[in-house]
Amino acid sequence: MKSKRLHRLFQSALRILRSIVRAWPFTALGHFLFLAALGLYFYYGRAQSDFVFHSVSFLIFGLEILALAAVFLGLLYLRYVARHLTFEGDPEEARTLDAGSHQDLGLRLPSFRFIPIIDYRLRWRSPDRVQVTLQRTESGRLREQVRFLERGRFSQIERYIEVSDIFGLVTTGFSFTRPASLCVQPAPVLAEAFCDLRQTSGEGFSHPLGNPTGDRVEMRRYCDGDPLRFVIWKAYARTRRLLVRTPERALNPEPSAIGCFVAGEGDEPSASTARMLLSSELYGENFVFLATGAQQPAENPRDALRDLIDSVQHREHGALDLHSLTASLPEHRLENCVIFVPERLGHWLEPLRAFVARLRRPPLLLLTTDQSPEKPLHQSRWQRLMKSSPSKSLEILKTYDALKTMGVHVRLLHLPTGRWLTPQDLEAWR
């Protein structure tokens, strides 16, 4: 009985000590200066009657007390402000945003212009894949600028304000939650990136070996690699847009029947590509879109975009849903299939390999990356040896090589430039 009571007392003491440590506002620098000031005061100030070190120790004590008082008052004021937040517009209004772009959600916070010793930072705890910055407005207040790093739907936002002094001696903070209604879509992609995909006579067309024939009477935007002799210079002088002439096609393109999106770690660039292909109507009118986590195939762009956004919550499923979603579709619909895959290898690879093996016609795999080739010449040999994890460009090449072993056609899109990488680009990348 006595041992149980001692155990409870010990657990209570641990909880109290843990709460004190969490609430203790001084940083490592503050602790170091405090201990240094104590040593100067007792060893030099009192023991040796050194008035210089005696004054320095009291100066450090006074600085820490001033920083503690200022941060404590600032924390109380910001807590009061958090209960009466001011927004420009309704914060609970349903909004549709794009990932990768800076957005203003209307939050306004005060700035301590007249108390320069106080500084504070704002970040989000939920959702956490967000970059938050505070920008000063003309009225002197601070406005919140948000950049979402991935898609998703969010019904509430948990923010955290960290208050500190400019010397870095004291820091503390608090969190608060507010309801919201946000729908974040994948980042848009350059429309010119799909000129090459639309004009190629490969997967997705009725005759894969057919070449474009006829007179050059059609026009499209200029893409990298187009001969300059086909540029319409009169149109460029009039509109400042590069247009090239393309031949009329003897074969009409047959839209792809099915688009499949595989969710996983590193799938945000592929989600951007899928969104662009959905909005460009490359699939035609009778398309079917399958996304990880969807209950049934989507037959219109609106439902397809909804399933694409919600797939971020089902990344652990990977490609397992493809078998169940395509079970109700006829076999001839699976002959023209485009699959969007993540840029990072994961547990989705083997289910995707099994799904590709059951198809009568090899699909087209679209791989998208937002990384640029790294330049190892700018790094020393010691820096390259001390890397704890492989570079992202190396992970992309591993994914590309693993997909090529399936015996299918793989295309790699570079998202920042909107350009399809050729085999020569990949060799130079290696």
Buried (B, 14 or more C-beta within 10 A) or exposed (E): EEEEEEEEEEEEEEEEEEEEEEEEBBBEEBEEBBEEBBEBBEEBBEEEEBEEBBEBBBEBBEBBEBBBEBBBBBBEBBEEBBEEBEBEEEBEEEBEBBBBEEBEBBBBBBBBEEEEBBBBBBBBEEBEBBEBBBEEEEEEBBBBBBBBBBBBBBEEBEBBBBBBBEBEBBBBBEBBEBEBBBBBBBBBBBEBBBBBBEBBBEBBBEEEEEEBEEEEEBEBEBBEEBEEEBBBEEBEEEEEEBBBBBBEBEEEBEBBBBBBBBBBBBBBBBBBBBBBBBBBEBBEEEBBBBBBBBEEBBEEBEBBBBBBBBBBEBBBBBBBBBEEBBEEBEEEBBBBBBBBBBBBBBBBBEBBBEBBEEBEEBBBBBBBBBBEBEEEEEEEEEEEEEEEEEBBBBBBBEBBEBBEEBEBBBBBBBBEEBBBBEEEBBEEBE
